[in-house]
Amino acid sequence: MDTRRTPRSASASASGPRGLHRRTRSRAKTAAGLLVTAALLVSACSSGSATTSAASAAQEAALAALPQATPAALGTYYGQKPAWRKCGVSGFQCATLKAPLDYAEPSAGDIRLALTRKKATGPGKRLGSLLVNPGGPGGSAIGYMQAYAGIGYPAEVRARYDMVAVDPRGVAGSEPVECLDGPGMDRYTRTDATPDDGRETDGLVAAYRRFAEGCGADAPRLLRHVSTVEAARDMDIVRAALGDQKLNYVGASYGTFLGATYAGLFPGRAGRLVLDGAMDPSLPARRLNLEQTAGFETAFRSFAKDCVRQAGCPLGGKGTSPERVGENLKAFFAKLDARPVPTGDADGRTLTESLATTGVIAAMYDEGAWEQLREALTSAMKENDGSGLLVLSDGYYERDADGAYSNLMFANAAVNCLDLPAAFDTPDQVRRALPAFRKASPVFGEGLAWAALNCAYWPVQATGEPHRIEAKGAAPIVVVGTTRDPATPYRWARALAGQLSSARLLTYEGDGHTAYGRGSSCIDRTINAYLVRGTPPTDGKRCS
């Protein structure tokens, strides 16, 4: 799934239902919506035994470090110097660099990478560059930098580092993958993601096929080269072009996988790395999807407990159990499945079950969005007005008022479907797995199981496999986990910290997706001390 992250001050949007640390336009995003969400991080094997064997193999397989010396064939790329220029956002500069489309055949062509920078403001000695990535995969690092990180990161960090962001290959400014136009995406996001019969199943499969075919027609060569390993190698070219001996980096959600991959490939060049809302690279897709489904259930139960304590909760009164709250929400979804409600949308869109589910999942990324969700549910359930939930869903999908979508969902699927073999190959496999997904989340399990089918129709075969990342020889790496994180369950942070040879696990006991910059002074002080003074936390430190 999508695991994007956004600062607490943004507006809510999720990454759940269709498509791993979100941020530019909405508060809580993370992947590609119900249809795309399932393809996200996860792409597991096609049967229970296969899933088990893949997980077992990953326990033995570890990402191998690349040779320290730069290959001669890559010398031209490593010798680049960015030509910084003004780019329309006050205080920021922009540039482009080239990277080989195919690292195995550097002479086969280039890909252009878009960068932005905000120079260190001082006072104090400059510490080099600090790259940031908001997650996704598919989230624009440049958008995140210019809208938040470059102006919202702690002043002591911005004073000492040049803040830098690069859109990964296939994302936003770096030769973006495109799959569907606005009307096509409107139809896709409305597709029934919990089919009740063969006809609806065929409709969902057809939607996945159209999405995949659109991506394949747009970028047939690029789709083979948007893996996380390739994006991590691109970051080393960026590091060299910036003149830094080591890479300093803050990655959120999927950005933790990208950062950990960099450390695994280039352990000697890993500087101060913060991996916030961590992923577990050793899990196959189906297992990842199942555990993320359980994570959304954990977050929903926290929301449910909070909702019934508030006056006018539309899902139950004071003392109503989380189980009953979930049943009431499911009953509401069932009504929408039979009869969508009006939204007043200029394009005539009504609130369907799929859009409503996406809206609810979007709000699970940040507890700051719970009030907005309560109000949206009240309007939809009691006033027959679905506009509030549609706003949440649109934020998740990064759809603007003119009906245009960012390429977030397209890049999300492109990266996830390349990084891991598909979670499911056929609808029958999904049906057999439904009991496990419903057990993981009675509210969201069915939709998230079907969402995991999307990579089955991808036009490019996966090149990645589950694996451990040890990064032996790397400097201390800070891995951050939130105990009730919906999109990247806390267990993943513990798992990644257990793999990385130099990891220091930092735990936030709370709700929401990721922890840095989201309201915990303990978390922020600890990470700032590491970034600015090079003082890593004691392994196992906990904050609340």
C-alpha positions as CSV (number, residue, x, y, z in Angstrom):
1,M,0.0,0.0,0.0
2,D,0.8,3.6,0.0
3,T,2.7,4.8,3.0
4,R,2.9,8.4,2.5
5,R,3.2,10.8,5.4
6,T,2.3,14.4,5.9
7,P,2.9,17.0,8.6
8,R,0.3,17.3,11.3
9,S,-0.6,20.7,9.9
10,A,-1.7,19.5,6.5
11,S,-5.2,18.2,5.7
12,A,-6.1,14.6,5.9
13,S,-5.9,12.1,3.1
14,A,-4.9,8.4,3.1
15,S,-3.3,5.7,1.3
16,G,-5.3,2.8,2.0
17,P,-7.9,1.3,-0.1
18,R,-6.8,1.2,-3.7
19,G,-3.6,1.1,-4.6
20,L,3.4,3.3,2.0
21,H,4.6,9.2,4.4
22,R,2.3,11.7,2.5
23,R,2.3,15.5,2.5
24,T,2.0,18.1,-0.2
25,R,-1.7,18.7,-0.6
26,S,-3.3,16.8,2.2
27,R,-2.6,15.8,5.7
28,A,-2.6,12.1,5.5
29,K,-1.9,10.3,2.3
30,T,-0.2,7.2,1.4
31,A,-0.7,5.4,-1.9
32,A,-3.2,5.0,-4.5
33,G,-6.7,4.6,-3.2
34,L,-8.7,1.5,-2.8
35,L,-7.9,0.1,-6.2
36,V,-4.2,1.0,-6.1
37,T,-3.6,0.6,-2.5
38,A,-3.3,-3.1,-2.4
39,A,-0.4,-3.0,-4.8
40,L,1.5,-0.7,-2.7
41,L,4.1,-2.1,-0.5
42,V,2.9,-5.5,-0.8
43,S,3.1,-7.9,-3.5
44,A,3.3,-11.3,-2.1
45,C,3.2,-14.8,-3.4
46,S,0.1,-16.4,-4.7
47,S,-0.6,-19.1,-2.1
48,G,-0.2,-19.6,1.6
49,S,2.7,-22.0,1.2
50,A,4.4,-19.8,-1.4
51,T,4.0,-16.8,0.9
52,T,5.6,-18.8,3.8
53,S,8.5,-20.0,1.6
54,A,9.1,-16.4,0.3
55,A,9.3,-15.1,3.8
56,S,11.6,-17.9,4.8
57,A,13.9,-17.2,1.8
58,A,14.0,-13.5,2.8
59,Q,15.3,-14.4,6.2
60,E,18.3,-15.8,4.4
61,A,18.7,-13.3,1.6
62,A,20.1,-9.9,2.4
63,L,20.7,-6.9,0.1
64,A,24.3,-7.0,-1.0
65,A,26.4,-3.8,-0.8
66,L,27.8,-2.5,-4.1
67,P,31.6,-2.0,-4.7
68,Q,32.9,1.1,-3.1
69,A,34.6,2.2,-6.3
70,T,32.5,4.0,-8.8
71,P,32.3,2.0,-12.0
72,A,33.9,3.7,-15.0
73,A,30.7,3.5,-17.0
74,L,29.0,5.7,-14.4
75,G,31.8,8.3,-14.2
76,T,30.0,10.9,-16.3
77,Y,27.0,10.7,-14.1
78,Y,29.0,11.0,-10.8
79,G,30.9,13.9,-12.2
80,Q,27.8,16.1,-12.8
81,K,27.4,19.5,-11.0
82,P,23.8,20.8,-10.7
83,A,23.1,24.2,-12.4
84,W,20.9,25.7,-9.7
85,R,18.3,28.3,-10.9
86,K,15.4,30.1,-9.4
87,C,12.2,28.1,-9.8
88,G,9.2,30.2,-8.8
89,V,9.1,29.4,-5.1
90,S,10.7,32.0,-2.9
91,G,13.9,30.8,-1.2
92,F,14.2,27.6,-3.3
93,Q,16.4,26.7,-6.2
94,C,15.9,24.0,-8.8
95,A,18.1,21.8,-11.0
96,T,18.2,18.6,-13.0
97,L,20.6,15.8,-13.1
98,K,20.9,12.7,-15.3
99,A,21.0,9.1,-14.3
100,P,21.2,6.0,-16.4
101,L,17.8,4.5,-17.3
102,D,19.3,1.0,-16.8
103,Y,22.3,0.7,-14.4
104,A,23.1,-2.7,-16.0
105,E,23.5,-0.9,-19.4
106,P,24.4,2.8,-18.7
107,S,24.8,3.5,-22.4
108,A,21.1,2.6,-23.2
109,G,19.8,6.1,-22.3
110,D,19.3,8.6,-19.5
111,I,16.5,9.6,-17.2
112,R,16.3,13.2,-15.9
113,L,15.9,13.8,-12.2
114,A,14.4,16.9,-10.8
115,L,15.8,18.5,-7.6
116,T,15.1,21.4,-5.4
117,R,17.3,23.0,-2.7
118,K,16.9,25.6,0.1
119,K,20.4,26.6,1.3
120,A,21.3,26.5,5.0
121,T,20.2,29.7,6.7
122,G,22.8,29.7,9.6
123,P,24.0,30.5,12.1
124,G,26.4,27.6,12.7
125,K,28.7,25.6,10.5
126,R,27.0,24.0,7.5
127,L,26.7,20.2,7.9
128,G,26.2,19.4,4.3
129,S,22.9,18.5,2.5
130,L,19.9,16.8,4.1
131,L,17.7,14.9,1.6
132,V,14.1,14.3,2.5
133,N,11.5,11.9,1.0
134,P,7.8,11.9,2.1
135,G,7.0,8.3,1.0
136,G,4.3,6.9,-1.3
137,P,5.9,5.4,-3.3
138,G,4.9,8.2,-5.6
139,G,4.9,11.2,-3.3
140,S,6.7,14.3,-4.7
141,A,9.7,15.0,-2.6
142,I,10.0,18.4,-4.3
143,G,6.4,19.3,-3.4
144,Y,6.9,18.2,0.1
145,M,10.1,20.2,0.4
146,Q,8.7,23.4,-1.0
147,A,5.3,23.1,0.9
148,Y,6.6,21.9,4.2
149,A,10.1,20.6,4.9
150,G,12.0,23.5,3.6
151,I,10.0,25.9,5.8
152,G,8.6,23.7,8.5
153,Y,11.5,21.5,9.7
154,P,13.0,22.7,13.0
155,A,14.9,25.9,12.6
156,E,18.1,24.4,14.1
157,V,18.1,21.7,11.3
158,R,17.4,24.2,8.5
159,A,20.1,26.4,9.8
160,R,22.9,23.8,9.5
161,Y,21.8,21.8,6.4
162,D,21.1,22.7,2.8
163,M,17.6,21.1,2.5
164,V,17.4,19.0,-0.7
165,A,14.7,16.9,-2.4
166,V,14.8,14.8,-5.5
167,D,11.7,13.4,-7.1
168,P,12.4,9.7,-7.6
169,R,12.4,8.4,-11.1
170,G,8.8,8.1,-12.5
171,V,7.5,10.6,-9.9
172,A,6.2,14.2,-10.4
173,G,9.1,16.2,-11.9
174,S,11.3,13.2,-12.7
175,E,9.8,11.8,-15.9
176,P,6.4,10.9,-14.3
177,V,4.5,7.8,-15.2
178,E,1.0,8.6,-16.5
179,C,-1.8,6.1,-16.8
180,L,-5.3,7.6,-17.0
181,D,-6.7,11.1,-17.6
182,G,-8.9,12.8,-15.1
183,P,-12.2,11.3,-16.2
184,G,-10.6,7.9,-16.4
185,M,-9.4,8.3,-12.9
186,D,-12.8,9.4,-11.7
187,R,-14.2,6.2,-13.1
188,Y,-11.4,4.2,-11.6
189,T,-11.8,5.6,-8.1
190,R,-15.5,4.9,-8.1
191,T,-15.1,1.2,-9.1
192,D,-16.7,-1.2,-6.6
193,A,-13.7,-2.6,-4.7
194,T,-15.8,-5.1,-2.7
195,P,-17.5,-7.2,-5.5
196,D,-20.6,-9.1,-4.5
197,D,-20.9,-11.3,-7.6
198,G,-19.2,-12.3,-10.8
199,R,-20.3,-9.2,-12.7
200,E,-18.8,-6.9,-10.2
201,T,-15.6,-8.9,-10.0
202,D,-15.3,-8.7,-13.8
203,G,-15.8,-4.9,-13.5
204,L,-13.0,-4.6,-10.9
205,V,-10.6,-6.7,-13.0
206,A,-11.4,-4.6,-16.0
207,A,-10.6,-1.5,-14.1
208,Y,-7.2,-2.9,-13.0
209,R,-6.5,-3.9,-16.6
210,R,-7.3,-0.4,-18.0
211,F,-5.1,1.2,-15.4
212,A,-2.2,-1.1,-16.1
213,E,-2.6,-0.9,-19.9
214,G,-2.6,2.9,-19.6
215,C,0.6,2.9,-17.7
216,G,2.2,0.5,-20.1
217,A,1.2,2.5,-23.2
218,D,2.6,5.7,-21.6
219,A,6.0,4.5,-20.5
220,P,6.9,1.0,-21.7
221,R,10.6,1.3,-21.1
222,L,10.5,3.4,-18.0
223,L,8.1,1.0,-16.2
224,R,11.0,-1.6,-16.2
225,H,13.3,0.8,-14.3
226,V,11.4,2.5,-11.5
227,S,12.4,0.1,-8.7
228,T,13.5,1.2,-5.3
229,V,17.0,-0.1,-5.8
230,E,17.4,2.1,-8.9
231,A,16.0,5.1,-7.1
232,A,18.5,4.5,-4.2
233,R,21.3,4.4,-6.7
234,D,20.1,7.7,-8.2
235,M,20.4,9.2,-4.7
236,D,24.1,8.3,-4.6
237,I,24.5,10.2,-7.9
238,V,22.7,13.2,-6.3
239,R,25.0,12.9,-3.2
240,A,28.1,13.1,-5.3
241,A,26.7,16.0,-7.4
242,L,26.1,17.9,-4.2
243,G,29.7,17.4,-3.1
244,D,28.8,15.4,0.0
245,Q,31.0,12.5,1.2
246,K,28.0,10.9,2.9
247,L,24.3,11.0,2.5
248,N,22.2,12.6,5.3
249,Y,18.6,11.7,4.9
250,V,15.1,11.8,6.5
251,G,12.6,9.4,4.9
252,A,9.1,8.7,6.0
253,S,6.9,5.6,5.3
254,Y,8.0,4.2,2.0
255,G,10.9,6.7,2.2
256,T,12.2,4.4,5.0
257,F,12.5,1.5,2.5
258,L,14.3,3.9,0.1
259,G,16.7,5.1,2.8
260,A,17.3,1.6,4.1
261,T,18.0,0.4,0.6
262,Y,20.5,3.1,0.1
263,A,22.3,2.1,3.4
264,G,22.3,-1.5,2.2
265,L,23.9,-0.6,-1.1
266,F,26.3,2.0,0.2
267,P,26.8,1.4,3.9
268,G,30.1,3.4,3.9
269,R,28.4,6.4,2.5
270,A,25.4,6.4,4.9
271,G,25.6,9.5,7.1
272,R,22.8,10.5,9.5
273,L,19.7,8.6,8.4
274,V,16.3,8.9,10.0
275,L,13.8,6.3,8.9
276,D,10.4,7.3,10.3
277,G,7.3,5.0,10.0
278,A,9.5,2.1,8.9
279,M,8.7,-0.7,6.5
280,D,9.9,-4.3,6.8
281,P,11.7,-5.2,3.5
282,S,11.8,-8.9,4.3
283,L,8.0,-9.5,3.9
284,P,6.3,-10.7,0.7
285,A,3.5,-8.6,-0.7
286,R,0.5,-10.5,0.7
287,R,1.9,-10.5,4.2
288,L,2.7,-6.8,4.0
289,N,-0.9,-6.1,2.8
290,L,-2.4,-8.3,5.5
291,E,-0.3,-6.6,8.3
292,Q,-1.1,-3.1,6.9
293,T,-4.8,-4.1,7.0
294,A,-4.4,-4.9,10.7
295,G,-2.7,-1.6,11.2
296,F,-5.7,0.3,9.7
297,E,-8.0,-1.7,12.1
298,T,-5.9,-0.6,15.1
299,A,-6.1,3.0,14.0
300,F,-9.9,2.7,13.4
301,R,-10.4,1.3,16.9
302,S,-8.6,4.3,18.3
303,F,-10.8,6.6,16.2
304,A,-13.9,4.7,17.3
305,K,-13.1,5.1,21.0
306,D,-12.6,8.8,20.5
307,C,-15.7,9.3,18.4
308,V,-18.1,7.9,20.9
309,R,-16.7,10.2,23.6
310,Q,-17.7,13.2,21.4
311,A,-21.2,14.6,21.3
312,G,-23.1,13.6,18.2
313,C,-20.8,10.8,17.0
314,P,-22.8,9.4,14.0
315,L,-21.5,5.8,14.6
316,G,-22.6,5.4,18.2
317,G,-23.1,7.0,21.6
318,K,-21.0,7.0,24.7
319,G,-20.0,3.5,25.7
320,T,-20.5,2.0,22.3
321,S,-17.8,-0.7,21.7
322,P,-15.3,-0.3,18.8
323,E,-16.8,-3.5,17.3
324,R,-20.3,-2.0,17.2
325,V,-18.9,1.3,15.7
326,G,-17.3,-0.8,13.0
327,E,-20.5,-2.6,12.3
328,N,-22.4,0.7,12.0
329,L,-19.8,2.0,9.6
330,K,-20.0,-1.2,7.5
331,A,-23.8,-0.9,7.4
332,F,-23.4,2.7,6.1
333,F,-21.0,1.4,3.4
334,A,-23.5,-1.2,2.4
335,K,-26.2,1.5,2.0
336,L,-23.8,3.5,-0.3
337,D,-23.1,0.3,-2.3
338,A,-26.9,0.2,-3.1
339,R,-27.5,3.9,-3.3
340,P,-24.7,6.5,-3.5
341,V,-25.5,9.9,-2.0
342,P,-25.2,13.3,-3.6
343,T,-22.1,15.5,-3.0
344,G,-22.8,18.7,-5.0
345,D,-19.7,18.0,-7.0
346,A,-19.4,20.1,-10.2
347,D,-18.6,17.0,-12.2
348,G,-21.7,15.2,-11.0
349,R,-19.8,12.6,-8.8
350,T,-21.8,11.0,-6.1
351,L,-20.4,9.4,-2.9
352,T,-20.0,5.7,-3.6
353,E,-18.9,3.0,-1.2
354,S,-15.4,3.0,-2.6
355,L,-15.0,6.8,-2.4
356,A,-16.4,6.8,1.2
357,T,-14.1,4.0,2.3
358,T,-11.1,5.9,0.8
359,G,-12.2,9.0,2.7
360,V,-12.4,7.2,6.0
361,I,-9.0,5.5,5.5
362,A,-7.5,8.9,4.6
363,A,-8.4,10.2,8.0
364,M,-6.7,7.3,9.8
365,Y,-3.3,8.6,8.9
366,D,-3.5,11.5,11.4
367,E,-5.6,11.8,14.5
368,G,-5.8,15.5,13.8
369,A,-8.3,14.6,11.0
370,W,-10.7,12.7,13.2
371,E,-12.9,15.7,13.9
372,Q,-13.1,16.4,10.1
373,L,-14.1,12.7,9.6
374,R,-16.8,12.8,12.3
375,E,-18.3,15.9,10.6
376,A,-18.1,14.3,7.2
377,L,-19.7,11.1,8.4
378,T,-22.5,13.0,10.2
379,S,-23.2,15.0,7.0
380,A,-23.3,11.8,4.8
381,M,-25.2,9.6,7.3
382,K,-27.7,12.1,8.7
383,E,-28.0,14.8,6.1
384,N,-27.5,12.8,2.8
385,D,-24.5,15.1,1.9
386,G,-21.4,13.2,0.9
387,S,-19.3,16.3,0.1
388,G,-17.1,16.0,3.2
389,L,-16.1,12.4,2.6
390,L,-15.5,13.2,-1.1
391,V,-13.1,16.0,0.0
392,L,-11.1,13.5,2.1
393,S,-11.1,11.0,-0.7
394,D,-9.9,13.6,-3.2
395,G,-7.1,14.6,-0.9
396,Y,-6.0,11.0,-0.7
397,Y,-5.9,10.7,-4.5
398,E,-4.4,14.2,-5.0
399,R,-7.3,15.3,-7.2
400,D,-7.6,19.0,-7.7
401,A,-10.7,21.2,-8.1
402,D,-10.3,21.0,-11.9
403,G,-10.5,17.2,-11.9
404,A,-6.8,16.7,-12.6
405,Y,-4.9,14.1,-10.6
406,S,-1.2,14.1,-9.7
407,N,0.8,11.1,-10.8
408,L,0.9,9.8,-7.2
409,M,-1.3,6.7,-7.9
410,F,0.4,5.9,-11.1
411,A,3.9,6.0,-9.7
412,N,2.7,4.1,-6.6
413,A,1.6,1.1,-8.6
414,A,4.6,1.3,-10.9
415,V,7.1,1.1,-8.1
416,N,5.2,-1.4,-5.9
417,C,4.5,-3.8,-8.8
418,L,8.1,-3.8,-9.8
419,D,9.5,-4.2,-6.2
420,L,7.7,-7.3,-5.3
421,P,5.8,-10.2,-7.0
422,A,2.0,-9.7,-6.9
423,A,0.1,-10.5,-3.8
424,F,-2.5,-12.3,-5.8
425,D,-2.7,-13.7,-9.3
426,T,-6.4,-14.3,-9.7
427,P,-9.8,-13.3,-8.1
428,D,-10.1,-16.9,-6.7
429,Q,-6.9,-16.4,-4.7
430,V,-8.4,-13.2,-3.2
431,R,-11.6,-15.0,-2.3
432,R,-9.7,-17.7,-0.5
433,A,-7.8,-15.0,1.5
434,L,-10.8,-13.0,2.4
435,P,-11.3,-14.7,5.8
436,A,-7.8,-13.8,6.9
437,F,-8.2,-10.1,5.8
438,R,-11.7,-9.8,7.4
439,K,-10.2,-11.1,10.6
440,A,-7.4,-8.6,10.4
441,S,-10.0,-5.8,9.9
442,P,-13.7,-6.4,9.9
443,V,-14.1,-2.9,8.6
444,F,-11.5,-2.6,5.8
445,G,-10.3,-6.2,5.2
446,E,-12.4,-7.1,2.3
447,G,-11.6,-3.9,0.3
448,L,-7.9,-4.1,1.0
449,A,-7.8,-7.8,0.0
450,W,-9.3,-7.0,-3.4
451,A,-7.0,-3.9,-3.7
452,A,-4.0,-6.3,-3.5
453,L,-5.0,-7.8,-6.8
454,N,-4.0,-4.9,-9.0
455,C,-0.4,-6.0,-9.7
456,A,-1.7,-9.2,-11.2
457,Y,-2.4,-7.3,-14.4
458,W,0.8,-5.2,-14.5
459,P,2.5,-5.1,-17.9
460,V,6.0,-5.5,-16.4
461,Q,7.2,-8.5,-14.4
462,A,8.5,-7.7,-10.9
463,T,12.3,-7.5,-10.6
464,G,12.5,-7.4,-6.8
465,E,12.0,-10.0,-4.0
466,P,11.6,-9.8,-0.3
467,H,15.0,-9.5,1.5
468,R,16.7,-8.3,4.7
469,I,18.7,-5.1,4.8
470,E,21.6,-5.3,7.2
471,A,23.9,-2.4,6.0
472,K,26.9,-3.8,7.8
473,G,29.4,-1.0,8.5
474,A,26.9,1.9,8.3
475,A,27.0,4.6,10.9
476,P,24.1,4.6,13.5
477,I,20.7,4.7,11.8
478,V,17.6,5.9,13.7
479,V,14.5,3.8,13.0
480,V,11.3,5.4,14.3
481,G,8.0,3.5,14.9
482,T,4.6,4.7,16.1
483,T,2.7,2.1,18.2
484,R,-0.7,2.7,16.6
485,D,0.5,3.6,13.1
486,P,-2.1,2.6,10.5
487,A,0.0,2.4,7.4
488,T,3.3,1.1,8.7
489,P,2.6,-1.1,11.7
490,Y,4.9,-0.8,14.7
491,R,6.1,-4.3,14.2
492,W,7.7,-3.3,10.9
493,A,9.9,-0.7,12.7
494,R,11.0,-3.3,15.2
495,A,11.7,-5.7,12.3
496,L,13.8,-3.2,10.3
497,A,15.7,-2.2,13.4
498,G,16.4,-5.8,14.0
499,Q,17.9,-6.2,10.5
500,L,20.0,-3.0,10.3
501,S,23.3,-3.7,12.0
502,S,23.6,-0.2,13.4
503,A,20.0,0.7,14.0
504,R,18.7,2.6,17.0
505,L,15.0,2.0,17.5
506,L,13.0,5.1,18.7
507,T,9.4,4.5,19.6
508,Y,6.5,7.0,19.7
509,E,3.6,5.7,21.9
510,G,0.7,7.2,20.1
511,D,-1.6,7.4,17.0
512,G,-1.1,8.5,13.4
513,H,1.4,7.8,10.6
514,T,5.0,8.6,11.4
515,A,6.2,10.7,14.4
516,Y,8.8,13.4,13.5
517,G,7.3,16.9,13.3
518,R,3.9,15.7,14.4
519,G,3.6,17.1,17.9
520,S,5.9,15.0,20.2
521,S,8.6,17.3,21.6
522,C,10.4,14.2,22.9
523,I,10.6,12.7,19.3
524,D,11.6,16.0,17.8
525,R,14.3,16.8,20.3
526,T,15.8,13.3,20.0
527,I,15.9,13.4,16.2
528,N,17.2,17.0,16.1
529,A,20.0,16.1,18.4
530,Y,21.0,13.3,16.1
531,L,20.8,15.4,12.9
532,V,22.5,18.5,14.3
533,R,25.0,17.1,16.8
534,G,25.3,13.5,15.6
535,T,24.1,12.1,18.9
536,P,21.9,9.0,18.2
537,P,19.3,8.0,20.8
538,T,19.8,5.0,23.1
539,D,18.4,2.0,21.3
540,G,14.9,1.3,22.6
541,K,14.2,4.9,23.7
542,R,10.4,5.6,24.0
543,C,8.5,8.9,23.7
544,S,4.8,9.7,24.2
